Each structure stands twice: as structure tokens, then as C-alpha cells.
Amino acid sequence: MIKEYKRIWKKVLAVDMLMLCVSFSISIVGQMFETIKEVYSLSLSQAGMLLSVQSIGGLTVAIMSLLVIDSFNKKKVIVISGVLICVFLIIIGIKMPLSILFIVFIILGLSTGMVNLLTNAVMIETVPKNPERYINFMHMIFSLGAVLAPILSHAIFLHYGLSGVFFVMGGFALFWALYSVIVFRNDLRKKLVLEKISLKVRYREMIKVLKNPGMKEIGIIAILTSCWQLTAIYYISSLFSGLTGSIADGAYALSVLFLGLMISRLLYTKFATKFSPGLVLAIGSFLGAAVWIASMLASDAQVKIILLGISAFFCGNNFPITFSTSCKLSPKNTAAALGEAFFGYYLALFVYLPIIGAIGESIGLNNALIFAALPLLILVPVAVLLHKKMKTIRAA
């Protein structure tokens, strides 16, 4: 019994560490966004497009998950993808033609998309009892990595420049990705495609998943949550660096944002099965939107950062709740269910980030970021509707 418990926890830790690699990828790029923009002489909207091309790879993953990934060896896929994340994170540190950089970001988006999507499904397969707690804790690990990464990246940047940041942080992430290779070595020996199912059958199953009660709301919530959180992750560092003239303040603000997410997820882990997902999403999003607007309207930089962290605290569980609920609504097709949620994530990445960048060029980034609260406010009635539908499902 003890031996089996240790074996499961090794796998849980390996999945958590793969999510840490995703965390490093997203937060380091967010922290170095302004520097990358300067190195390649990009406008704000052009740099936004560089970020959004990751969604090409991510959307590909979402479509694959809806149609075929449930037939794949998920553990083998996430381990290989985790290693690729780290390799391409290191490659970003090499000065290259802009066209090649775009290709690197597309492949990085494909790899992070695979891990981001399938870690949730693999965690459910690894710990089938009360997976919500483990998924929430996994996303807390993501937040912890994202809290530390901007500060560490800034310290490395001061001594070794942009290349040093990606070489060192990417190398550290690669260490943990290789740990997952060791833990899942038996799964890596198995075939990549475990079960051959015709696309016609998979298409019918996908439609069945999308028609499940509550899945339509999950898809909308995924888009709206992503519009807010991706805007915050990728633009906050640039905002505060521009306001104060200090890159360190940008790193500090981004770390406070992720600290709010981390504390929220850590506290909620214990109560993940006790509250209605829809009500938590509705209340948290409303309060988060209100504090976010207050943060953007505040004139003092320190007050803005504190309010930013509080806003992140209220909205911190939006992603893990969305992912775990989608799996709960479609337990036999978790990859397809998660694919719908992640399709919304990458759609927001592709569309909303360039829009905010373009608005920021016209009226200033601080004013543009006020619009990030709008998706959270729209999310509230959708989340209430999800609560009502899940209540009906449980009653039935």
C-alpha cells in the first residue's frame, strides 16, 4: 500500500513539474516581452502578434484533442512535449531572423498546448479519486513557478542579458522535464497510438461531448477567462516598466499577479469539492473585475500592484475550475472536453492580445487594460447559468 502510494505521488510530482515548465515558458516570455520587443524593434501590436502566433500551435492541439488525442498515449505525449518546451525556451535566447522567431513561438505554442491540455487529463487518470484537489494544486504549482520566474529572470538579465535568461531558466526547466522522462519511462516504451478509431467515430463522440449539459457554458467561460488572464500575464510587466521606467518594477508586478493566483489556488485546494463551480466563478470574477478596474484607475504604482494581486486572488481559480468541471461533465472523453476549454484559451490568445495591443497604441496601455475587466463581467451570468445546469444534473 505504501509502495503504491509513493509510486502515485512520484507521477503526481512529475505531472506537476511538467506544468512548472509551462509556467516558466509563459511567465518568462511575459517578463521579457518588453526586451524582446526592443531587440527586434517591434511595435506593441506586432509584439502582440508574436505572442498570439503561439495560438496557431495551441489551436492545433485543441482540434486534435477534440478528434484524436483520447486515442493517444497521453503520458508519452506530455513528456515529449515537456522536453520540447524547454528546448525551444532555450532557443529563444539565440538572436535569429524574425521569421524564424515566429516559427519558434508557433512550435512553443504547440508544445505548451499539449502539456497544458493533457496534464489535466493525465492527473485524472493518475488520481481518479477527488482529482479536483490535485488539479487545483497542480495549477498552484504553476502559479508558484510564475511568481519566482519573473524575479529570477530579472536578476539573470542584469548579469547575462536576454540570452542568459532563456539559457538558464530553460535549462532549469529541462532538468524537471527529464525527471518526468524517468518517472514515465515505462509509458514512453508503449505505442504512441493506443487505439485506432475512425475519425467518423471520433467526430460523433466529439459532438456528443459538446452537447453535454454545461459544456457550452464551459467553452464560453474558457474564452472569457483567457481574455483577462492572458492580457494580464503578457502586458502587466510592460505596463509597470513603462510607468516607472524600471524593468524590476515590471518583474515585481508580474510576480504579485501570480502570487495572488497562487494563494487563491492553495486555499481553494482544500475546499475544491465543497462549493458550486459556477458560483465560485461568478462571485470571484465579479469581485476580480471590480478590483482590476480600481487597479487601472489608481495613480500610485504601489497601490496599483496591491490591487492587481487582490484581483488575481479573486480570479485565481477560474482556470482550474473550468478544466476540472469540463472533465467532470465528460468523464469518458476528458481530452475532448478539455479540448473545448483550450480552444477558447487559444482563441483568446490569437484574437484578444493583438486587440489590446492595438488599443494600447491608441490610448495608452494602462487605459487599454481596463478593457480586460469586460470579459470577467460578461462571465458572471454565464457562470450562474452553469451553476443552475449542474444543479439540475446532480438532482437528476
C-alpha positions, -999 to +999 in steps of 0.1 A: +000+000+000+028+024+010+048+014-021+018+021-044+012+055-026+048+065-033+045+054-069+014+075-075+030+106-058+061+103-080+038+105-110+018+134-095+050+153-089+062+146-124+030+160-138+033+190-115+068+196-128+057+195-164+031+222-155+060+241-139+078+240-174+047+256-189+047+282-161+083+291-169+076+293-206+046+317-202+059+339-173+095+343-187+082+354-221+058+377-203+086+392-183+110+395-212+082+408-236+094+444-235+130+434-241+122+411-270+101+439-284+131+462-283+157+437-295+136+430-327+123+466-330+087+457-328+056+479-322+033+469-294+007+454-318+035+435-337+048+421-304+013+411-295+011+392-328+044+374-319+027+362-287-006+353-304+011+331-331+015+306-302-022+301-306-016+285-340+001+256-323-024+257-294-054+257-317-040+227-335-037+209-301-073+218-292-086+205-325-065+173-322-079+168-286-114+171-298-109+145-325-080+121-318-060+126-287-081+103-265-067+075-286-031+085-279-007+076-251-012+108-232+017+103-208+041+098-237+028+129-254+031+152-224+066+140-216+079+146-251+061+179-253+076+190-219+111+183-231+103+203-263+091+233-243+124+235-225+144+231-257+126+258-276+126+281-245+164+279-246+164+285-284+145+318-279+177+331-262+195+329-296+192+360-318+176+349-350+157+364-380+122+375-370+106+350-394+124+321-376+114+335-342+077+334-352+082+297-361+098+290-328+069+306-310+044+285-330+062+253-320+065+265-284+027+271-285+021+236-298+043+221-270+029+241-242-006+235-255-001+197-254+012+198-218-013+224-207-042+203-220-031+168-212-016+173-177-053+178-165-064+145-182-033+126-170-038+138-135-074+125-135-061+091-148-034+091-122-056+101-092-092+092-101-105+100-066-111+137-059-090+148-088-102+184-084-078+189-054-048+176-073-056+196-104-060+227-083-027+220-065-011+215-099-022+249-110-010+263-077+025+249-087+021+267-120+015+299-101+044+293-077+067+289-107+053+321-123+058+340-090+095+331-089+103+332-127+100+370-133+122+378-103+148+352-112+147+363-148+153+399-139+182+390-117+198+369-145+190+396-171+210+422-151+242+400-154+238+379-185+212+397-207+183+382-227+202+351-238+212+343-203+176+344-191+164+318-216+195+296-213+195+294-175+157+292-169+152+269-199+180+247-187+165+245-152+131+236-166+147+209-188+161+193-156+125+188-143+112+177-178+139+149-177+127+139-143+093+132-159+111+111-185+125+089-157+091+086-139+071+078-170+098+056-187+075+026-189+048+046-206+074+060-231+081+024-242+045+019-252+030+028-286+021+064-293-014+054-306-030+031-282-063+027-300-072+033-336-106+048-340-120+062-372-124+099-375-161+094-381-165+077-347-143+104-330-164+131-347-196+116-333-181+114-298-169+150-301-204+162-309-217+141-281-193+158-257-201+193-269-238+186-264-234+175-228-253+199-204-229+227-193-202+222-219-215+252-239-211+274-209-176+259-202-165+269-237-177+305-232-161+307-197-128+295-211-127+322-237-137+350-213-113+338-185-085+336-210-091+371-224-085+385-189-057+363-176-036+362-208-038+400-211-027+403-175+002+379-179+017+393-211+011+431-206+014+438-169+052+438-169+054+462-198+028+484-182+047+489-149+081+491-167+067+519-187+050+537-157+081+537-135+109+533-160+122+502-141+122+467-155+125+455-119+090+470-112+076+451-141+090+418-127+077+427-093+042+435-106+040+402-126+052+382-095+025+398-074-001+389-100+010+353-099+012+354-061-025+363-060-033+334-082-011+310-062-026+319-028-061+316-042-054+282-056-036+270-025-065+279-002-092+266-026-074+232-030-089+221+004-124+232-005-125+223-042-152+197-038-174+216-014-186+246-034-205+250-067-180+257-095-205+281-112-210+302-081-173+304-073-166+315-109-194+341-108-185+357-074-148+356-080-150+371-115-173+399-104-150+409-074-119+404-096-132+427-123-141+454-098-107+454-082-089+452-116-107+484-127-097+500-095-061+490-101-060+505-135-076+538-123-052+541-093-024+567-098+001+553-073+022+524-087+024+505-054-014+508-049-019+495-084+003+465-077-015+456-045-049+458-061-036+438-090-027+410-066-061+411-050-078+409-084-058+379-092-067+363-059-104+366-067-100+352-102-072+327-093-094+296-096-111+304-129-088+282-150-085+251-127-123+251-120-130+254-158-107+225-166-118+202-138-155+209-144-152+201-181-137+167-172-165+161-146-191+168-173-175+144-198-156+118-177-152+093-206-138+118-230-116+141-209-092+151-236-121+161-259-138+180-230-105+198-222-100+205-259-131+227-260-119+247-230-084+251-245-099+260-279-113+290-261-080+297-244-060+299-277-088+317-295-084+345-269-047+344-273-049+348-310-076+375-311-077+394-278-040+401-272-034+419-305-066+439-299-054+451-265-020+459-281-036+480-308-059+498-283-028+504-261-010+521-290-040+544-295-050+554-259-021+541-238-016+506-223-030+515-188-063+526-204-064+496-227-060+472-198-093+484-183-109+465-211-095+433-197-122+435-170-150+434-195-147+396-202-149+390-164-181+409-161-196+390-191-185+358-175-207+363-144-241+355-159-227+326-178-212+311-146-246+315-129-262+296-158-235+268-154-244+266-117-281+261-125-274+234-151-250+215-128-276+217-100-301+202-124-277+174-134-270+165-098-307+164-090-313+141-119 
